[in-house]
Amino acid sequence: MNVKRMNTDFGNSINMNLIDGYYFELPTNVVELSKEKAEGYFVTSIDSPQELLKNLLVSCTIDNEERYFLVGEVAEDQILGNNHIRKLHNKAESHIPYVLFLASNAYYYTIKNEKEEDNKIEIDYFSTMLPIWLLFKLNKFSEMQQKMAQRFLGTHSVKIHTPGFEKEISIEVNESKCRTESEVARWAIKKTFELEDNSDAEQFKNHDVVMVDLGGGSGDLCLLPAGLNAPRSRESMAFIADIPFLGHIEKLRTEKLIEHFDDVRELENFIVKNIGKSKMERRDGNSGKSVDLAAPIKAALKEWTSIVLSKIEDAFPSPKDKTYKYCYFGGVAPVVQEAIEEIIKEKYGSDILESNHIFLPEARKLNLYGLEILSRADTLVKP
């Protein structure tokens, strides 16, 4: 099987993939099992290839040892399934992105492959990105980006152990690129997938813009000159790493909502599904009674958002002779949009909110779409 382009956003909450235009996502949950537990984990076979996405059990060789992992939704209920949210993990070294990469390819192979005898995926062009906090660890961004890109270049092997789809798959990556989170998203505003100029970019034509990428683990900030041009230097980039969103809502769960939610993922999913509603009702399955949790949840979201907005203003104080526009995106942006609008309106008024604070459609996927546009541009000029 040949793949022209594979673009991946290894988010702290959700792993998003766009493979030759096919989009799918996995919760960023990776739990290691012993060989013995892995062999007896499933008691029945999976019939549908689509169901494999919810039941991924794979193994791969890491440091000359075969290791077994539950990946995605099937790992969410495991005790250690959300361990990574408590601290920032180095994506250039952590096994989590690598296992997610292998599992994603295993799933894509299963739903797309029509030749049973073929057990190889050849990827012409793979691209991903790293958060700014991690790139700052080295003198040159390119050093850490190269390290990340090298992890995926060359030959890899993954075994699917989910009953009904057992198979060993070889993956060959011919070219691998790593880019900068938040900065790459500007291309999703500047260009369409057909590489034509995008009308969404017009609103930034005469204004510097602060790209605010709000993720589950950290936030990335990138100050772009007018016209969504490339940032001028390292000083045009900053990050927020000391108040992870998932950690904040886990604190909310354990302190105030522990009787309603068993783990942070359950609470996160509940918030995502109900954030736009006036009531956020949780129904007890036994009694049938409902309780409205909107007040504590929205208070916690506003508390987190207020801190984040203060850090954004401190990172790039607006000069007296110009006004910045702020573009919010990333997985958490839609969740806290209401809180951002409320806080900005209280501090600066409705006119500033409307003119200078922007939420674009598909905010969750803006980084991924930027990768896709750049990968199309890169592969277009090749024979």
C-alpha positions as CSV (number, residue, x, y, z in Angstrom):
1,M,0.0,0.0,0.0
2,N,1.3,3.4,-0.9
3,V,0.6,6.6,1.0
4,K,1.5,9.9,-0.6
5,R,1.0,12.1,2.5
6,M,0.6,11.4,6.2
7,N,0.2,14.4,8.5
8,T,-0.2,13.9,12.3
9,D,-0.9,16.1,15.3
10,F,0.3,14.3,18.4
11,G,-1.9,16.2,20.8
12,N,-1.9,15.7,24.5
13,S,-5.6,15.0,24.4
14,I,-6.3,13.8,20.9
15,N,-4.0,12.3,18.2
16,M,-5.3,13.6,14.8
17,N,-4.3,12.0,11.5
18,L,-4.8,13.1,7.9
19,I,-3.6,10.3,5.5
20,D,-4.1,11.0,1.8
21,G,-7.1,13.2,2.8
22,Y,-8.6,10.6,5.2
23,Y,-9.2,12.0,8.7
24,F,-9.4,10.0,11.9
25,E,-8.4,10.6,15.5
26,L,-7.5,8.6,18.6
27,P,-7.6,9.7,22.2
28,T,-4.0,10.1,23.4
29,N,-4.1,7.1,25.7
30,V,-1.3,4.5,25.5
31,V,-1.1,1.8,28.2
32,E,1.5,-0.9,28.3
33,L,0.6,-4.5,29.1
34,S,2.6,-7.5,29.8
35,K,2.8,-10.2,27.1
36,E,0.7,-12.5,29.2
37,K,-2.0,-9.9,29.8
38,A,-2.0,-8.8,26.2
39,E,-2.6,-12.4,25.0
40,G,-5.7,-12.8,27.1
41,Y,-7.0,-9.3,27.0
42,F,-9.9,-9.8,24.4
43,V,-12.3,-12.7,24.9
44,T,-14.1,-12.2,21.5
45,S,-13.1,-11.3,18.0
46,I,-13.7,-7.9,16.4
47,D,-15.7,-8.2,13.1
48,S,-15.7,-4.7,11.7
49,P,-12.6,-2.9,10.5
50,Q,-14.1,0.3,11.8
51,E,-14.4,-1.2,15.3
52,L,-10.6,-1.8,15.3
53,L,-10.2,2.0,16.0
54,K,-11.8,1.4,19.4
55,N,-10.0,-1.8,20.2
56,L,-6.4,-1.3,19.2
57,L,-3.9,-3.7,20.8
58,V,-0.5,-3.6,19.2
59,S,3.1,-4.5,19.8
60,C,6.3,-3.1,18.5
61,T,10.0,-3.3,19.3
62,I,11.5,-0.6,21.4
63,D,15.1,-0.8,22.6
64,N,15.3,-4.4,21.3
65,E,12.3,-5.5,23.3
66,E,8.9,-6.4,22.1
67,R,6.3,-4.3,24.0
68,Y,2.5,-4.5,24.0
69,F,0.2,-1.5,24.1
70,L,-3.5,-0.7,24.3
71,V,-4.0,2.5,22.2
72,G,-6.8,5.0,22.1
73,E,-10.4,4.5,23.4
74,V,-9.7,1.0,24.6
75,A,-7.0,2.4,26.9
76,E,-9.1,5.2,28.4
77,D,-10.5,3.2,31.3
78,Q,-7.1,1.9,32.3
79,I,-5.7,3.2,35.6
80,L,-2.6,4.5,33.9
81,G,-4.4,5.6,30.7
82,N,-4.2,9.4,31.6
83,N,-0.8,9.4,33.4
84,H,0.7,11.6,30.7
85,I,-1.5,14.6,31.6
86,R,0.2,15.2,34.9
87,K,3.4,16.4,33.3
88,L,4.7,17.6,29.9
89,H,6.3,14.7,28.0
90,N,9.1,15.1,25.5
91,K,7.4,14.0,22.2
92,A,10.9,13.7,20.6
93,E,11.8,11.0,23.1
94,S,8.5,9.6,24.6
95,H,7.2,6.3,23.3
96,I,3.7,7.6,23.2
97,P,3.9,9.4,19.8
98,Y,5.7,6.5,18.3
99,V,3.2,4.0,19.4
100,L,0.3,6.2,18.2
101,F,2.1,6.5,14.8
102,L,2.3,2.7,14.5
103,A,-1.3,2.1,15.7
104,S,-2.7,4.8,13.4
105,N,-1.0,3.1,10.4
106,A,-2.2,-0.3,11.6
107,Y,-5.8,1.0,11.6
108,Y,-5.4,2.8,8.2
109,Y,-4.0,-0.3,6.7
110,T,-6.9,-2.5,7.9
111,I,-9.6,-0.3,6.6
112,K,-8.0,0.6,3.2
113,N,-6.0,-2.5,2.2
114,E,-7.6,-4.7,-0.4
115,K,-4.6,-7.1,-1.0
116,E,-4.5,-9.7,1.8
117,E,-1.0,-10.8,0.8
118,D,0.4,-7.3,1.1
119,N,1.7,-6.4,4.5
120,K,3.6,-3.2,3.8
121,I,2.8,0.5,3.9
122,E,5.1,2.9,2.0
123,I,4.7,6.5,3.1
124,D,6.3,9.0,0.6
125,Y,6.0,12.0,2.9
126,F,5.3,12.1,6.7
127,S,5.0,15.3,8.7
128,T,4.3,16.3,12.3
129,M,5.2,19.1,14.6
130,L,6.5,19.9,18.1
131,P,5.3,22.5,20.7
132,I,7.3,25.6,21.2
133,W,8.3,24.8,24.8
134,L,10.1,21.7,23.6
135,L,11.8,23.5,20.7
136,F,13.1,26.1,23.2
137,K,15.2,23.4,24.9
138,L,17.9,23.6,22.2
139,N,19.6,26.6,20.7
140,K,18.2,25.9,17.3
141,F,14.6,24.8,16.7
142,S,15.9,22.8,13.7
143,E,18.0,20.5,16.0
144,M,14.9,19.3,17.9
145,Q,12.8,19.2,14.8
146,Q,15.4,17.0,13.1
147,K,15.5,14.7,16.1
148,M,11.7,14.3,15.9
149,A,11.7,13.8,12.2
150,Q,14.4,11.1,12.4
151,R,12.2,9.0,14.7
152,F,9.8,8.3,11.9
153,L,12.2,8.0,8.9
154,G,13.0,4.6,7.6
155,T,11.5,1.1,8.4
156,H,9.2,0.2,11.2
157,S,7.2,-2.8,12.2
158,V,3.9,-3.2,14.2
159,K,1.8,-6.2,15.0
160,I,-1.9,-6.0,15.5
161,H,-3.1,-8.4,18.3
162,T,-6.8,-7.5,18.3
163,P,-8.6,-10.8,17.6
164,G,-9.9,-10.9,14.0
165,F,-7.3,-8.6,12.6
166,E,-4.0,-10.1,13.7
167,K,-1.3,-9.1,11.3
168,E,2.3,-7.8,11.2
169,I,2.7,-4.7,9.1
170,S,5.9,-3.1,7.8
171,I,6.0,0.7,7.4
172,E,8.5,2.5,5.3
173,V,8.8,6.3,5.5
174,N,10.8,7.9,2.7
175,E,10.7,11.5,3.9
176,S,9.9,12.9,7.3
177,K,9.4,16.5,8.3
178,C,8.8,18.2,11.7
179,R,7.5,21.8,12.0
180,T,6.5,24.3,14.7
181,E,3.1,24.1,16.4
182,S,1.1,27.3,16.2
183,E,3.3,28.8,13.5
184,V,2.3,26.1,11.0
185,A,-1.3,27.0,11.5
186,R,-0.9,30.3,9.6
187,W,-0.8,28.3,6.4
188,A,-4.3,26.9,7.0
189,I,-5.5,30.6,7.1
190,K,-3.4,31.8,4.2
191,K,-4.1,29.0,1.7
192,T,-6.7,26.5,0.7
193,F,-6.0,22.8,0.2
194,E,-5.8,23.6,-3.5
195,L,-2.9,26.0,-2.6
196,E,-5.0,29.1,-3.6
197,D,-5.2,32.2,-1.5
198,N,-7.8,32.0,1.3
199,S,-10.2,34.9,1.9
200,D,-10.0,34.2,5.7
201,A,-6.5,35.8,5.6
202,E,-7.8,39.2,4.6
203,Q,-8.7,40.2,8.1
204,F,-5.0,39.9,9.1
205,K,-3.6,41.8,6.2
206,N,-2.9,45.0,8.1
207,H,-2.5,43.7,11.6
208,D,0.1,41.7,13.5
209,V,-1.5,38.7,14.9
210,V,-0.9,36.6,18.0
211,M,-1.6,33.0,17.2
212,V,-2.9,31.4,20.4
213,D,-2.8,27.6,20.2
214,L,-4.5,26.1,23.3
215,G,-3.9,22.4,23.8
216,G,-4.6,20.0,26.6
217,G,-1.1,20.0,27.9
218,S,0.4,23.4,26.9
219,G,-0.3,26.5,25.0
220,D,1.8,27.9,22.2
221,L,2.0,31.6,21.3
222,C,3.4,33.0,18.1
223,L,3.5,36.7,17.1
224,L,3.2,37.1,13.3
225,P,3.8,40.3,11.3
226,A,0.9,41.7,9.3
227,G,-0.1,39.5,6.5
228,L,0.5,36.3,8.5
229,N,4.1,36.3,7.6
230,A,6.8,34.2,9.4
231,P,7.7,35.1,12.9
232,R,10.8,37.3,13.0
233,S,12.8,35.6,15.8
234,R,12.6,33.4,18.9
235,E,11.3,36.4,20.8
236,S,8.2,36.2,18.6
237,M,7.4,32.9,20.2
238,A,6.3,31.9,23.8
239,F,4.5,29.1,25.6
240,I,2.3,28.4,28.6
241,A,3.3,25.2,30.3
242,D,2.6,25.6,34.0
243,I,-1.2,25.3,33.9
244,P,-2.2,22.3,31.7
245,F,-5.9,22.3,30.8
246,L,-6.3,18.6,31.4
247,G,-4.6,19.0,34.8
248,H,-6.9,21.8,35.7
249,I,-10.1,19.9,35.0
250,E,-8.7,16.8,36.7
251,K,-8.3,19.0,39.8
252,L,-12.0,20.1,39.3
253,R,-13.0,16.5,39.1
254,T,-11.2,15.3,42.2
255,E,-12.2,18.3,44.3
256,K,-15.9,18.9,43.3
257,L,-17.2,16.3,40.8
258,I,-15.6,13.0,41.8
259,E,-19.0,11.4,42.4
260,H,-20.1,12.2,38.8
261,F,-17.0,11.3,36.8
262,D,-14.6,8.3,37.1
263,D,-11.7,9.9,35.2
264,V,-10.6,13.1,33.5
265,R,-11.5,11.8,30.0
266,E,-15.1,11.3,31.0
267,L,-15.2,14.8,32.3
268,E,-13.5,16.3,29.3
269,N,-15.9,14.5,26.9
270,F,-18.8,15.7,28.9
271,I,-17.6,19.3,28.7
272,V,-16.9,19.1,25.0
273,K,-20.4,17.8,24.3
274,N,-22.3,20.2,26.6
275,I,-20.2,23.4,26.7
276,G,-22.6,25.4,24.4
277,K,-25.7,24.6,26.4
278,S,-27.3,26.6,29.2
279,K,-27.5,23.5,31.3
280,M,-24.9,20.8,31.6
281,E,-26.9,18.0,33.0
282,R,-25.5,14.7,34.2
283,R,-28.0,11.9,34.6
284,D,-27.7,9.1,37.2
285,G,-28.1,5.8,35.4
286,N,-29.7,4.1,38.5
287,S,-32.1,6.8,39.8
288,G,-32.7,8.6,36.6
289,K,-32.2,12.0,38.3
290,S,-30.3,14.8,36.7
291,V,-28.0,17.4,38.2
292,D,-26.9,20.6,36.4
293,L,-23.1,20.9,36.6
294,A,-22.8,24.1,34.6
295,A,-21.9,26.3,37.5
296,P,-18.8,24.5,38.8
297,I,-17.6,23.6,35.3
298,K,-18.0,27.1,33.8
299,A,-16.4,28.7,36.9
300,A,-13.4,26.4,36.5
301,L,-13.1,27.1,32.8
302,K,-13.3,30.9,33.4
303,E,-10.6,30.6,36.2
304,W,-8.2,28.8,33.8
305,T,-9.0,31.1,30.9
306,S,-8.4,34.2,33.0
307,I,-4.9,33.0,34.0
308,V,-4.1,32.1,30.3
309,L,-5.2,35.4,28.9
310,S,-3.0,37.3,31.5
311,K,-0.1,35.2,30.4
312,I,-0.8,36.0,26.7
313,E,-0.8,39.7,27.4
314,D,2.4,39.4,29.4
315,A,4.1,37.5,26.6
316,F,3.4,40.1,23.9
317,P,2.5,43.5,25.4
318,S,0.8,45.5,22.6
319,P,2.8,48.6,21.6
320,K,1.1,51.9,22.0
321,D,1.0,52.6,18.2
322,K,-0.5,49.3,17.0
323,T,-3.2,46.8,17.9
324,Y,-2.8,43.1,17.8
325,K,-5.4,40.7,16.6
326,Y,-5.6,37.4,18.5
327,C,-6.5,34.2,16.8
328,Y,-7.5,31.3,19.0
329,F,-7.3,27.7,17.9
330,G,-6.3,24.2,19.1
331,G,-8.3,21.5,20.8
332,V,-9.2,23.6,23.9
333,A,-10.1,26.8,22.0
334,P,-13.8,25.8,21.3
335,V,-14.2,24.7,24.9
336,V,-13.1,28.0,26.4
337,Q,-14.4,30.3,23.7
338,E,-17.4,31.4,25.8
339,A,-15.0,32.1,28.7
340,I,-12.6,34.1,26.5
341,E,-15.4,36.2,25.1
342,E,-16.8,36.9,28.5
343,I,-13.5,38.0,30.0
344,I,-12.5,40.2,27.0
345,K,-15.9,41.8,27.0
346,E,-15.6,42.6,30.7
347,K,-12.1,44.0,30.4
348,Y,-12.1,45.8,27.0
349,G,-15.7,46.0,25.8
350,S,-17.7,44.4,23.0
351,D,-16.1,46.4,20.1
352,I,-12.5,45.1,21.0
353,L,-13.9,41.6,21.4
354,E,-15.5,41.7,17.9
355,S,-12.7,43.3,16.0
356,N,-9.5,41.8,17.6
357,H,-10.4,38.4,19.0
358,I,-11.0,35.8,16.4
359,F,-12.2,32.1,16.4
360,L,-11.9,30.4,13.1
361,P,-13.9,27.4,11.9
362,E,-12.2,24.1,12.4
363,A,-10.1,25.6,15.2
364,R,-9.2,22.1,16.5
365,K,-7.6,21.1,13.2
366,L,-5.9,24.3,12.2
367,N,-2.4,22.9,12.9
368,L,-3.1,19.7,11.1
369,Y,-4.5,21.5,8.1
370,G,-1.4,23.7,8.0
371,L,0.7,20.5,7.8
372,E,-1.5,19.2,5.0
373,I,-1.1,22.4,3.0
374,L,2.7,22.4,3.4
375,S,2.9,18.7,2.5
376,R,0.9,19.3,-0.6
377,A,3.2,22.2,-1.6
378,D,6.3,20.2,-0.9
379,T,5.2,17.1,-2.9
380,L,3.7,19.2,-5.7
381,V,7.2,20.2,-7.0
382,K,8.6,16.7,-6.9
383,P,8.6,14.4,-10.0
